[in-house]
Amino acid sequence: MCGIIAYIGARDALPILLEGLKRLEYRGYDSAGVATLDAGGLNVARTVGRVHDLVPKVSDGSRFSGTLGIAHTRWATHGGVTEDNAHPQRSDQSEGGVVTIVHNGIIENHATIKKWLEGKGHEFRSETDTEVLAHLIGEFYEGDLEQAVQAALKEVTGAYAIAAISAREPDCLVVARKGSPLIVGIGSDEFVVASDSSAIVAHTRQAFSLDDYTVARITPGDIRTTTLENVVVTPQVQELEFDLGQIELGGYDHYMIKEIFEQPEALRRCTQGRLDLRDGRIVLGGISEFVRELSTASRFVFVGQGTALHACMVGKYLLEKIANIPATVEFASEFRYRNPIVEPGTVVVAISQSGETADTLAALEEAKQKGGLTLGLVNVVGSSIARKTDAGIYLRVGPEIGVASTKAFLGQVLVSVMLAGFVGRCRFFSQEQLKSLMLALDSLPEKVERILSQSEEIREATARYIDRENWLFLGRGINYPVALEGALKLKEISYIHAEGMPAAEMKHGPIALIDQGMPTVFVATRNSQYRKVLSNIEEVRSRGGHVIAVATEGDTEIESLCQEVFWVPDVNEALQPILTSVPLQLLAYHAAVMRGKDVDKPRNLAKSVTVE
């Protein structure tokens, strides 16, 4: 949630801050603000709305000059969407203030701290926990911003990523992190700090992620990184894994459709170097040292949220089918609140695109505390989950900017297949079975390209139902999670009410919803439950519902039962979710565009949920 960008160096800060905010806006877009420091002091501008609403307020370049600045795009948590609640927040309203900060996260004990500060005469103008933190830092400020931040953060509980400046130290930027991501980009006598690397890569490829409970004091030519106890630590500088071109629209109307069409190449990157077809083995270096623990595991537990949870559900099916190991799926948000049983031999797999999802991180920490072996399936190198798990596998699908996840979901499923094959081969899966699976994996990019060629036909079919406000998505077996994912995509970006469920569950109540012409989407590929799905289709048809099917190419039988059919190539049943998801992504995208919605920035949503 929320996006932070800060700059200190020799260049004008404002253009860099505004450019960074635009790249970070997918993290939150309720309000935005910027603060810069120059010889004339502190200048702050804030607005409700998008970054483009902020631009007119900072158009006076002479006022917002300076080579040090911080900026923020907000996804509201504490306090409504108002200008007073927008960031930056100041420790007081005197000219220049004492301390000005931007903040991502939640300060859980803010009410107690606020009451203490009010007793000392502090007055507050916003409803935010961020203003409380700014005042707390100001209370401790005695001429050294770094020490004030260290002292204040020792008193808070919760999650934070902050950037702080003070007009009394015009050449100093202090940043800190616990639980919310913050990356420091290192340029030539300049530094760019941001919530993620998309706002940094245009300026430098060298960067490091701040660790939890770490503070960095940055001046134009130097950086000092310490713990809250002022113990100096040395960060690990890495090269960013993608370039600027990968986060540009490149001629597409929206990031979501760009990322949908990037999926064939994303799948190729995901499998590159991992499918040894000559020797018939899957190579997963990130988990190779835990072969024995994985192959003798008594149970796998998958944890995730949202789209990642649907990938977890596919992963459970795959581990049971291919590796013959019991597996369960848990909402990460519920896992740690019910004293979960993590006995010896339990492997807990955390799936997250960003690697920063707060609920999934909390579930992971609970599993580690109980002695489970933890694996991470994440996309962002160096993210919190990647660093806290015992081992893991990177998705390598490239940056994903659209809030509604597409290529990351396919990457999560693909990596789950490889994990199941890797573990299965150590147990009961024969080499011939594994080779067959690997050949099928290798052919997936071309098959996805064939599905994408139907985009216009899918758009035309979607247009016939665009005014319907209630949809059902149904599937069985491994395609049940695909139905859930299809419904979620439609809800997220078009605001159409959609429900996903197992097809067999429909007649236990939800069939009452079926009326004349109601769109009902079936994932109905040829597999072990194909005949059962056909029976469910007949039940919908007999009650006047209109059937939209995702079906296997060449299936003439199902074509006669449906109003619309989206075709996918025939493939091993274990791999079907990678193909059947794609038509439903296109359906949701076209529905949102035709309804005039903001596809990449749907209301009330942010890309990475880094707070509970």
TORMAR-973792 format. One record per residue (C-alpha): x, y, z; residue in three letters. Coordinates in nm, 2 decimals, m for minus. Layout:
X:Y:Z:type
X:Y:Z:ALA $
...
***
This chain:
X:Y:Z:type
0.00:0.00:0.00:MET $
0.11:0.36:m0.07:CYS $
0.42:0.47:m0.26:GLY $
0.72:0.65:m0.13:ILE $
0.99:0.83:m0.33:ILE $
1.27:1.04:m0.20:ALA $
1.57:1.21:m0.37:TYR $
1.89:1.37:m0.26:ILE $
2.17:1.47:m0.50:GLY $
2.27:1.75:m0.73:ALA $
1.97:1.76:m0.96:ARG $
1.63:1.93:m0.91:ASP $
1.44:1.69:m0.70:ALA $
1.08:1.78:m0.81:LEU $
1.09:1.62:m1.16:PRO $
1.24:1.30:m1.02:ILE $
0.98:1.29:m0.75:LEU $
0.68:1.34:m0.98:LEU $
0.81:1.08:m1.23:GLU $
0.86:0.84:m0.94:GLY $
0.51:0.90:m0.81:LEU $
0.36:0.82:m1.15:LYS $
0.55:0.49:m1.16:ARG $
0.44:0.41:m0.80:LEU $
0.08:0.52:m0.84:GLU $
m0.04:0.16:m0.88:TYR $
0.04:0.12:m0.51:ARG $
m0.22:0.37:m0.41:GLY $
m0.41:0.66:m0.56:TYR $
m0.64:0.83:m0.31:ASP $
m0.41:1.13:m0.26:SER $
m0.06:1.25:m0.33:ALA $
0.19:1.50:m0.20:GLY $
0.54:1.63:m0.22:VAL $
0.79:1.82:m0.01:ALA $
1.11:1.98:m0.12:THR $
1.39:2.17:0.06:LEU $
1.60:2.45:m0.07:ASP $
1.77:2.76:0.06:ALA $
1.44:2.92:0.11:GLY $
1.31:2.64:0.34:GLY $
1.05:2.37:0.32:LEU $
0.77:2.37:0.05:ASN $
0.48:2.12:0.07:VAL $
0.20:2.05:m0.17:ALA $
m0.08:1.79:m0.12:ARG $
m0.40:1.70:m0.30:THR $
m0.68:1.45:m0.30:VAL $
m0.68:1.24:m0.62:GLY $
m0.42:1.12:m0.86:ARG $
m0.06:1.24:m0.92:VAL $
m0.18:1.45:m1.22:HIS $
m0.40:1.65:m0.98:ASP $
m0.08:1.73:m0.78:LEU $
0.11:1.87:m1.08:VAL $
m0.07:2.21:m1.10:PRO $
0.01:2.27:m0.74:LYS $
0.38:2.24:m0.79:VAL $
0.40:2.42:m1.13:SER $
0.58:2.71:m0.97:ASP $
0.92:2.57:m1.03:GLY $
1.09:2.84:m0.83:SER $
0.90:2.76:m0.52:ARG $
0.96:2.39:m0.55:PHE $
1.32:2.40:m0.63:SER $
1.58:2.22:m0.43:GLY $
1.79:1.90:m0.46:THR $
1.63:1.72:m0.16:LEU $
1.27:1.61:m0.15:GLY $
1.02:1.34:m0.05:ILE $
0.69:1.24:m0.20:ALA $
0.40:1.00:m0.15:HIS $
0.09:0.85:m0.32:THR $
m0.16:0.72:m0.07:ARG $
m0.39:0.43:m0.02:TRP $
m0.60:0.53:0.28:ALA $
m0.58:0.32:0.60:THR $
m0.59:0.56:0.89:HIS $
m0.82:0.85:0.82:GLY $
m1.04:0.94:0.53:GLY $
m0.94:1.06:0.18:VAL $
m0.88:1.43:0.26:THR $
m0.60:1.68:0.19:GLU $
m0.53:1.70:0.57:ASP $
m0.47:1.33:0.58:ASN $
m0.25:1.32:0.27:ALA $
0.13:1.30:0.30:HIS $
0.38:1.45:0.37:PRO $
0.29:1.51:0.73:GLN $
0.47:1.76:0.96:ARG $
0.56:1.76:1.32:SER $
0.42:2.11:1.36:ASP $
0.28:2.38:1.14:GLN $
0.54:2.65:1.20:SER $
0.73:2.78:0.90:GLU $
0.94:2.50:0.78:GLY $
0.82:2.27:1.06:GLY $
1.07:2.06:1.25:VAL $
1.03:1.72:1.08:VAL $
0.84:1.63:0.77:THR $
0.78:1.26:0.67:ILE $
0.61:1.03:0.43:VAL $
0.51:0.69:0.56:HIS $
0.38:0.36:0.44:ASN $
0.24:0.11:0.70:GLY $
0.04:0.12:1.02:ILE $
0.16:0.24:1.36:ILE $
m0.05:0.02:1.58:GLU $
0.01:0.21:1.91:ASN $
m0.05:0.55:1.75:HIS $
m0.35:0.63:1.99:ALA $
m0.13:0.59:2.30:THR $
0.15:0.79:2.16:ILE $
m0.09:1.06:2.04:LYS $
m0.23:1.09:2.39:LYS $
0.12:1.12:2.54:TRP $
0.21:1.39:2.28:LEU $
m0.10:1.59:2.34:GLU $
m0.01:1.60:2.71:GLY $
0.31:1.77:2.60:LYS $
0.12:2.03:2.40:GLY $
0.13:1.88:2.05:HIS $
m0.17:1.97:1.83:GLU $
m0.29:1.75:1.55:PHE $
m0.46:1.84:1.22:ARG $
m0.51:1.50:1.06:SER $
m0.66:1.16:1.15:GLU $
m0.35:0.97:1.05:THR $
m0.10:0.76:1.24:ASP $
0.16:0.92:1.01:THR $
0.12:1.26:1.17:GLU $
0.16:1.10:1.51:VAL $
0.49:0.95:1.40:LEU $
0.60:1.29:1.26:ALA $
0.53:1.46:1.59:HIS $
0.70:1.18:1.79:LEU $
1.02:1.23:1.58:ILE $
0.99:1.60:1.63:GLY $
0.96:1.55:2.00:GLU $
1.29:1.37:2.01:PHE $
1.46:1.61:1.77:TYR $
1.76:1.79:1.91:GLU $
1.95:1.88:1.60:GLY $
2.02:1.53:1.47:ASP $
1.75:1.38:1.25:LEU $
1.90:1.03:1.24:GLU $
1.90:1.01:1.62:GLN $
1.55:1.14:1.65:ALA $
1.42:0.88:1.40:VAL $
1.60:0.60:1.58:GLN $
1.46:0.71:1.92:ALA $
1.11:0.75:1.79:ALA $
1.10:0.41:1.61:LEU $
1.20:0.24:1.93:LYS $
0.87:0.35:2.07:GLU $
0.64:0.23:1.80:VAL $
0.48:m0.10:1.71:THR $
0.35:m0.20:1.37:GLY $
0.49:m0.16:1.02:ALA $
0.66:0.13:0.86:TYR $
0.87:0.26:0.58:ALA $
0.95:0.62:0.62:ILE $
1.15:0.90:0.46:ALA $
1.21:1.21:0.68:ALA $
1.36:1.55:0.62:ILE $
1.41:1.86:0.83:SER $
1.47:2.22:0.73:ALA $
1.73:2.24:1.00:ARG $
1.94:1.98:0.82:GLU $
1.90:2.07:0.45:PRO $
2.15:1.82:0.32:ASP $
2.02:1.51:0.51:CYS $
1.76:1.25:0.42:LEU $
1.68:0.98:0.68:VAL $
1.49:0.66:0.58:VAL $
1.39:0.36:0.78:ALA $
1.20:0.04:0.74:ARG $
1.02:m0.24:0.94:LYS $
0.77:m0.46:0.76:GLY $
0.71:m0.23:0.46:SER $
0.95:m0.24:0.16:PRO $
1.20:0.04:0.10:LEU $
1.48:0.03:m0.16:ILE $
1.78:0.27:m0.18:VAL $
1.91:0.33:m0.53:GLY $
2.27:0.44:m0.55:ILE $
2.37:0.68:m0.83:GLY $
2.67:0.91:m0.89:SER $
2.66:1.14:m0.59:ASP $
2.29:1.10:m0.56:GLU $
2.04:0.86:m0.41:PHE $
1.68:0.77:m0.50:VAL $
1.48:0.59:m0.23:VAL $
1.14:0.43:m0.32:ALA $
0.89:0.16:m0.22:SER $
0.99:m0.05:m0.51:ASP $
1.24:m0.05:m0.79:SER $
1.01:0.07:m1.06:SER $
1.07:0.43:m0.94:ALA $
1.45:0.38:m0.92:ILE $
1.54:0.20:m1.24:VAL $
1.53:0.51:m1.46:ALA $
1.82:0.66:m1.26:HIS $
2.03:0.37:m1.15:THR $
2.06:m0.01:m1.16:ARG $
2.25:m0.03:m0.83:GLN $
2.03:m0.06:m0.52:ALA $
1.98:m0.24:m0.19:PHE $
1.67:m0.32:0.02:SER $
1.67:m0.19:0.38:LEU $
1.63:m0.46:0.64:ASP $
1.38:m0.44:0.91:ASP $
1.47:m0.21:1.20:TYR $
1.73:m0.04:0.98:THR $
1.78:0.33:0.94:VAL $
1.98:0.50:0.67:ALA $
2.12:0.86:0.69:ARG $
2.19:0.99:0.34:ILE $
2.37:1.30:0.23:THR $
2.45:1.39:m0.14:PRO $
2.78:1.20:m0.13:GLY $
2.75:0.94:0.15:ASP $
2.52:0.70:0.32:ILE $
2.53:0.55:0.67:ARG $
2.32:0.25:0.76:THR $
2.25:0.15:1.12:THR $
2.02:m0.04:1.34:THR $
1.78:0.14:1.58:LEU $
2.06:0.10:1.84:GLU $
2.30:0.29:1.61:ASN $
2.51:m0.01:1.53:VAL $
2.65:0.03:1.18:VAL $
2.55:m0.24:0.93:VAL $
2.67:m0.29:0.57:THR $
2.39:m0.34:0.31:PRO $
2.42:m0.58:0.02:GLN $
2.41:m0.38:m0.30:VAL $
2.26:m0.56:m0.60:GLN $
2.18:m0.48:m0.96:GLU $
1.81:m0.44:m1.04:LEU $
1.68:m0.72:m1.24:GLU $
1.48:m0.53:m1.50:PHE $
1.52:m0.22:m1.72:ASP $
1.31:0.08:m1.79:LEU $
1.15:m0.06:m2.10:GLY $
0.98:m0.34:m1.91:GLN $
0.78:m0.09:m1.71:ILE $
0.67:0.13:m2.00:GLU $
0.34:0.08:m2.18:LEU $
0.51:0.03:m2.51:GLY $
0.21:0.12:m2.73:GLY $
m0.05:m0.07:m2.53:TYR $
m0.35:0.11:m2.39:ASP $
m0.32:m0.04:m2.04:HIS $
m0.06:m0.23:m1.84:TYR $
m0.30:m0.51:m1.78:MET $
m0.34:m0.60:m2.15:ILE $
0.04:m0.55:m2.20:LYS $
0.11:m0.80:m1.92:GLU $
m0.15:m1.04:m2.06:ILE $
0.03:m1.04:m2.39:PHE $
0.37:m1.07:m2.22:GLU $
0.27:m1.40:m2.08:GLN $
0.43:m1.63:m2.34:PRO $
0.76:m1.46:m2.29:GLU $
0.71:m1.46:m1.91:ALA $
0.66:m1.83:m1.92:LEU $
0.98:m1.88:m2.12:ARG $
1.18:m1.68:m1.87:ARG $
1.02:m1.87:m1.59:CYS $
1.14:m2.21:m1.73:THR $
1.47:m2.09:m1.88:GLN $
1.75:m2.31:m1.74:GLY $
1.51:m2.50:m1.52:ARG $
1.40:m2.77:m1.77:LEU $
1.69:m3.01:m1.84:ASP $
1.52:m3.21:m2.12:LEU $
1.83:m3.40:m2.21:ARG $
1.88:m3.55:m1.86:ASP $
1.51:m3.54:m1.78:GLY $
1.53:m3.34:m1.46:ARG $
1.40:m3.01:m1.32:ILE $
1.67:m2.78:m1.19:VAL $
1.56:m2.55:m0.91:LEU $
1.87:m2.41:m0.74:GLY $
1.68:m2.22:m0.48:GLY $
1.56:m2.54:m0.31:ILE $
1.82:m2.79:m0.41:SER $
1.99:m2.80:m0.07:GLU $
1.66:m2.91:0.09:PHE $
1.60:m3.21:m0.13:VAL $
1.58:m3.46:0.15:ARG $
1.35:m3.25:0.37:GLU $
1.11:m3.19:0.07:LEU $
1.11:m3.55:m0.05:SER $
1.04:m3.69:0.30:THR $
0.79:m3.42:0.40:ALA $
0.47:m3.54:0.56:SER $
0.26:m3.24:0.45:ARG $
0.27:m2.92:0.24:PHE $
0.07:m2.61:0.35:VAL $
0.02:m2.34:0.10:PHE $
m0.05:m1.98:0.22:VAL $
m0.15:m1.68:0.02:GLY $
m0.41:m1.41:m0.04:GLN $
m0.62:m1.31:m0.34:GLY $
m0.49:m1.43:m0.67:THR $
m0.19:m1.59:m0.49:ALA $
m0.44:m1.80:m0.29:LEU $
m0.59:m1.94:m0.61:HIS $
m0.24:m2.03:m0.72:ALA $
m0.20:m2.21:m0.38:CYS $
m0.51:m2.41:m0.45:MET $
m0.36:m2.53:m0.78:VAL $
m0.04:m2.60:m0.60:GLY $
m0.22:m2.82:m0.35:LYS $
m0.38:m3.03:m0.63:TYR $
m0.04:m3.06:m0.80:LEU $
0.15:m3.18:m0.49:LEU $
m0.11:m3.44:m0.42:GLU $
m0.14:m3.56:m0.78:LYS $
0.23:m3.55:m0.89:ILE $
0.43:m3.59:m0.56:ALA $
0.17:m3.79:m0.37:ASN $
0.21:m3.57:m0.06:ILE $
m0.09:m3.45:0.14:PRO $
m0.14:m3.07:0.10:ALA $
m0.37:m2.80:0.24:THR $
m0.44:m2.44:0.15:VAL $
m0.48:m2.16:0.41:GLU $
m0.58:m1.80:0.39:PHE $
m0.26:m1.64:0.51:ALA $
m0.47:m1.38:0.70:SER $
m0.62:m1.65:0.91:GLU $
m0.32:m1.88:0.96:PHE $
m0.16:m1.73:1.26:ARG $
m0.48:m1.65:1.45:TYR $
m0.59:m2.01:1.51:ARG $
m0.28:m2.18:1.66:ASN $
m0.21:m2.38:1.34:PRO $
m0.06:m2.73:1.37:ILE $
0.29:m2.73:1.21:VAL $
0.43:m3.07:1.30:GLU $
0.78:m3.20:1.21:PRO $
0.79:m3.27:0.84:GLY $
0.56:m2.98:0.74:THR $
0.66:m2.76:0.45:VAL $
0.49:m2.42:0.44:VAL $
0.49:m2.26:0.09:VAL $
0.42:m1.88:0.08:ALA $
0.31:m1.74:m0.25:ILE $
0.31:m1.37:m0.32:SER $
0.39:m1.16:m0.63:GLN $
0.55:m0.88:m0.44:SER $
0.70:m1.08:m0.17:GLY $
0.58:m0.81:0.07:GLU $
0.22:m0.92:0.14:THR $
0.17:m0.84:0.52:ALA $
m0.07:m1.13:0.59:ASP $
0.15:m1.38:0.41:THR $
0.46:m1.26:0.59:LEU $
0.29:m1.30:0.92:ALA $
0.18:m1.65:0.83:ALA $
0.54:m1.73:0.73:LEU $
0.68:m1.60:1.06:GLU $
0.42:m1.82:1.25:GLU $
0.53:m2.12:1.05:ALA $
0.90:m2.06:1.12:LYS $
0.83:m2.01:1.49:GLN $
0.66:m2.35:1.50:LYS $
0.95:m2.52:1.33:GLY $
0.82:m2.57:0.97:GLY $
1.04:m2.56:0.67:LEU $
0.94:m2.25:0.47:THR $
0.95:m2.19:0.09:LEU $
0.88:m1.87:m0.09:GLY $
0.73:m1.85:m0.45:LEU $
0.77:m1.47:m0.52:VAL $
0.85:m1.25:m0.82:ASN $
1.05:m0.97:m0.66:VAL $
1.41:m1.05:m0.59:VAL $
1.53:m0.94:m0.25:GLY $
1.17:m0.90:m0.12:SER $
1.09:m0.97:0.25:SER $
0.94:m1.32:0.18:ILE $
1.25:m1.41:m0.03:ALA $
1.48:m1.31:0.25:ARG $
1.28:m1.47:0.54:LYS $
1.21:m1.81:0.39:THR $
1.45:m2.11:0.43:ASP $
1.45:m2.15:0.05:ALA $
1.24:m2.05:m0.25:GLY $
1.19:m2.01:m0.63:ILE $
1.17:m1.68:m0.81:TYR $
0.89:m1.65:m1.07:LEU $
1.11:m1.44:m1.31:ARG $
0.80:m1.32:m1.50:VAL $
0.92:m0.95:m1.50:GLY $
0.77:m0.65:m1.33:PRO $
0.39:m0.64:m1.31:GLU $
0.23:m0.29:m1.28:ILE $
m0.14:m0.36:m1.34:GLY $
m0.32:m0.40:m1.00:VAL $
m0.50:m0.71:m1.13:ALA $
m0.24:m0.98:m1.15:SER $
m0.21:m1.18:m1.47:THR $
0.14:m1.30:m1.57:LYS $
0.24:m1.34:m1.20:ALA $
m0.05:m1.58:m1.15:PHE $
0.06:m1.79:m1.45:LEU $
0.42:m1.78:m1.31:GLY $
0.30:m1.89:m0.97:GLN $
0.11:m2.19:m1.12:VAL $
0.40:m2.28:m1.35:LEU $
0.65:m2.27:m1.06:VAL $
0.41:m2.48:m0.86:SER $
0.41:m2.74:m1.14:VAL $
0.79:m2.74:m1.14:MET $
0.80:m2.77:m0.76:LEU $
0.56:m3.07:m0.77:ALA $
0.76:m3.23:m1.05:GLY $
1.09:m3.17:m0.86:PHE $
0.96:m3.33:m0.54:VAL $
0.76:m3.60:m0.72:GLY $
1.07:m3.72:m0.90:ARG $
1.24:m3.77:m0.56:CYS $
0.95:m3.99:m0.46:ARG $
0.73:m4.19:m0.69:PHE $
0.72:m4.00:m1.02:PHE $
0.91:m4.19:m1.30:SER $
1.16:m4.02:m1.52:GLN $
0.94:m4.09:m1.82:GLU $
0.65:m3.92:m1.65:GLN $
0.86:m3.62:m1.56:LEU $
1.00:m3.59:m1.92:LYS $
0.65:m3.59:m2.05:SER $
0.55:m3.32:m1.81:LEU $
0.86:m3.11:m1.90:MET $
0.79:m3.14:m2.27:LEU $
0.44:m3.01:m2.21:ALA $
0.58:m2.73:m2.00:LEU $
0.82:m2.63:m2.27:ASP $
0.53:m2.61:m2.52:SER $
0.31:m2.37:m2.31:LEU $
0.43:m2.03:m2.45:PRO $
0.32:m2.12:m2.80:GLU $
m0.01:m2.25:m2.67:LYS $
m0.07:m1.93:m2.48:VAL $
0.00:m1.73:m2.80:GLU $
m0.27:m1.92:m2.98:ARG $
m0.52:m1.83:m2.70:ILE $
m0.42:m1.46:m2.72:LEU $
m0.50:m1.46:m3.09:SER $
m0.87:m1.49:m2.99:GLN $
m0.87:m1.16:m2.81:SER $
m1.10:m0.99:m3.05:GLU $
m1.35:m1.28:m3.05:GLU $
m1.35:m1.28:m2.67:ILE $
m1.42:m0.91:m2.68:ARG $
m1.71:m0.95:m2.91:GLU $
m1.86:m1.23:m2.69:ALA $
m1.81:m1.02:m2.38:THR $
m1.99:m0.73:m2.53:ALA $
m2.31:m0.93:m2.56:ARG $
m2.33:m0.97:m2.18:TYR $
m2.17:m0.65:m2.06:ILE $
m2.49:m0.51:m1.91:ASP $
m2.55:m0.81:m1.69:ARG $
m2.46:m0.74:m1.33:GLU $
m2.44:m1.09:m1.20:ASN $
m2.21:m1.37:m1.33:TRP $
m2.12:m1.72:m1.22:LEU $
m1.79:m1.89:m1.28:PHE $
m1.78:m2.27:m1.24:LEU $
m1.51:m2.53:m1.26:GLY $
m1.42:m2.87:m1.11:ARG $
m1.10:m3.03:m0.99:GLY $
m0.79:m2.84:m1.08:ILE $
m1.00:m2.58:m1.28:ASN $
m1.21:m2.48:m0.98:TYR $
m0.94:m2.23:m0.87:PRO $
m0.94:m2.10:m1.23:VAL $
m1.32:m2.03:m1.18:ALA $
m1.24:m1.84:m0.86:LEU $
m0.96:m1.64:m1.04:GLU $
m1.19:m1.56:m1.33:GLY $
m1.46:m1.42:m1.10:ALA $
m1.20:m1.22:m0.90:LEU $
m1.06:m1.06:m1.22:LYS $
m1.41:m0.96:m1.34:LEU $
m1.50:m0.81:m0.99:LYS $
m1.17:m0.63:m0.95:GLU $
m1.16:m0.42:m1.26:ILE $
m1.52:m0.41:m1.41:SER $
m1.71:m0.40:m1.07:TYR $
m1.95:m0.66:m1.20:ILE $
m2.07:m0.89:m0.92:HIS $
m1.93:m1.24:m0.99:ALA $
m1.91:m1.56:m0.79:GLU $
m1.67:m1.85:m0.85:GLY $
m1.75:m2.19:m0.71:MET $
m1.71:m2.56:m0.77:PRO $
m1.96:m2.66:m1.04:ALA $
m2.10:m2.94:m0.82:ALA $
m2.18:m2.69:m0.55:GLU $
m2.42:m2.49:m0.77:MET $
m2.72:m2.71:m0.72:LYS $
m2.68:m2.69:m0.34:HIS $
m2.82:m2.34:m0.34:GLY $
m2.66:m2.10:m0.59:PRO $
m2.87:m2.25:m0.87:ILE $
m3.15:m2.03:m0.74:ALA $
m2.97:m1.74:m0.89:LEU $
m2.99:m1.86:m1.24:ILE $
m3.24:m1.66:m1.45:ASP $
m3.30:m1.60:m1.82:GLN $
m2.98:m1.50:m1.99:GLY $
m2.76:m1.50:m1.68:MET $
m2.39:m1.54:m1.80:PRO $
m2.25:m1.86:m1.65:THR $
m1.89:m1.93:m1.73:VAL $
m1.77:m2.29:m1.72:PHE $
m1.41:m2.40:m1.73:VAL $
m1.50:m2.72:m1.92:ALA $
m1.18:m2.86:m2.07:THR $
m1.15:m3.23:m2.15:ARG $
m1.01:m3.39:m1.83:ASN $
m1.11:m3.65:m1.57:SER $
m1.42:m3.45:m1.47:GLN $
m1.53:m3.35:m1.81:TYR $
m1.86:m3.55:m1.81:ARG $
m1.96:m3.41:m1.48:LYS $
m1.91:m3.06:m1.60:VAL $
m2.13:m3.13:m1.91:LEU $
m2.41:m3.23:m1.67:SER $
m2.37:m2.91:m1.48:ASN $
m2.39:m2.71:m1.80:ILE $
m2.72:m2.89:m1.88:GLU $
m2.86:m2.78:m1.54:GLU $
m2.79:m2.42:m1.62:VAL $
m2.93:m2.44:m1.98:ARG $
m3.25:m2.59:m1.85:SER $
m3.31:m2.28:m1.63:ARG $
m3.24:m2.03:m1.90:GLY $
m2.88:m1.94:m1.82:GLY $
m2.64:m1.85:m2.10:HIS $
m2.33:m2.07:m2.10:VAL $
m1.98:m1.93:m2.18:ILE $
m1.74:m2.22:m2.19:ALA $
m1.36:m2.24:m2.19:VAL $
m1.31:m2.56:m2.38:ALA $
m1.05:m2.78:m2.55:THR $
m0.99:m2.72:m2.92:GLU $
m1.19:m2.96:m3.14:GLY $
m1.46:m3.04:m2.88:ASP $
m1.77:m3.04:m3.10:THR $
m1.98:m3.19:m2.83:GLU $
m1.96:m2.89:m2.59:ILE $
m1.99:m2.64:m2.88:GLU $
m2.36:m2.74:m2.92:SER $
m2.44:m2.67:m2.56:LEU $
m2.30:m2.32:m2.52:CYS $
m2.38:m1.97:m2.64:GLN $
m2.00:m1.88:m2.65:GLU $
m1.69:m2.09:m2.65:VAL $
m1.33:m1.98:m2.58:PHE $
m1.09:m2.24:m2.71:TRP $
m0.76:m2.36:m2.55:VAL $
m0.52:m2.62:m2.68:PRO $
m0.52:m2.96:m2.54:ASP $
m0.26:m3.01:m2.27:VAL $
m0.18:m3.23:m1.97:ASN $
m0.45:m3.19:m1.71:GLU $
m0.20:m3.06:m1.45:ALA $
m0.11:m2.77:m1.68:LEU $
m0.47:m2.67:m1.78:GLN $
m0.50:m2.38:m1.53:PRO $
m0.21:m2.20:m1.71:ILE $
m0.41:m2.20:m2.04:LEU $
m0.77:m2.18:m1.91:THR $
m0.69:m1.86:m1.71:SER $
m0.60:m1.66:m2.01:VAL $
m0.94:m1.63:m2.18:PRO $
m1.09:m1.52:m1.85:LEU $
m0.82:m1.25:m1.81:GLN $
m0.92:m1.12:m2.15:LEU $
m1.29:m1.14:m2.07:LEU $
m1.24:m0.93:m1.76:ALA $
m1.01:m0.68:m1.94:TYR $
m1.25:m0.62:m2.22:HIS $
m1.55:m0.60:m1.98:ALA $
m1.37:m0.33:m1.78:ALA $
m1.27:m0.13:m2.09:VAL $
m1.63:m0.14:m2.24:MET $
m1.77:m0.03:m1.90:ARG $
m1.53:0.27:m1.90:GLY $
m1.34:0.16:m1.58:LYS $
m0.98:0.24:m1.49:ASP $
m0.83:m0.10:m1.57:VAL $
m0.49:m0.05:m1.41:ASP $
m0.61:0.13:m1.10:LYS $
m0.94:m0.01:m0.99:PRO $
m1.11:0.17:m0.70:ARG $
m1.02:0.08:m0.35:ASN $
m0.74:m0.16:m0.45:LEU $
m0.36:m0.13:m0.44:ALA $
m0.11:m0.36:m0.60:LYS $
0.08:m0.48:m0.29:SER $
m0.11:m0.51:0.04:VAL $
0.17:m0.44:0.29:THR $
m0.06:m0.37:0.59:VAL $
m0.31:m0.60:0.77:GLU $
***
